[in-house]
């Protein structure tokens, strides 16, 4: 597992690195948050990012949140002090673990594990939501196509559905693709979908 530590304080980065090495990780890279470090991080393709901000300014927090959005990887953020707006901004940006005043090497592995699990759980929920939205959109497309067939061919709803299904099977296509083609053809021919 490749782990990147974003930190500009050598002493604090050392604590994180020692905690990771003690936990058995060895592909660890420390990157100072200067210059084009976001592009550098993307090229490094880390599996997990640990961000240590110490006492973050608003600007440094914004930069780290850009990192979080750009990478779409588990991220644990360590800060010495915080407030509600900083916590909210970190969560909105996809930070998986936000740790206030908790930088000790024996805590690094449990926090890393938490960040990975929370990231994976959130990614699963997003995938499930995306799938549900796709299914809903497909259902609406099929319903529109059925309505066209019912109106233009004077079919019942079950018969319109059966015709769409049979046509899709005969053409080796998904039913939603046949439905979308029917809607497009109806629109082109001046029908009302």
Secondary structure, DSSP 8 states (H G I E B T S, - for coil): -EEEEE-S-HHHHHHHHHHHHHTT--EEEEE-S-SSHHHHHHHHT-SEEEEEEES--HHHHHHHHHHHHHH-SEEEEEES---HHHHHHHHHTT-SEEEES---HHHHHHHHHHHHHHHHHHHHHHHHHHHHHHHHHHHHHHHHHHHHHHHHH---HHHHHHHHHHHHHHHT--HHHHHHHHHHHHHHTT---
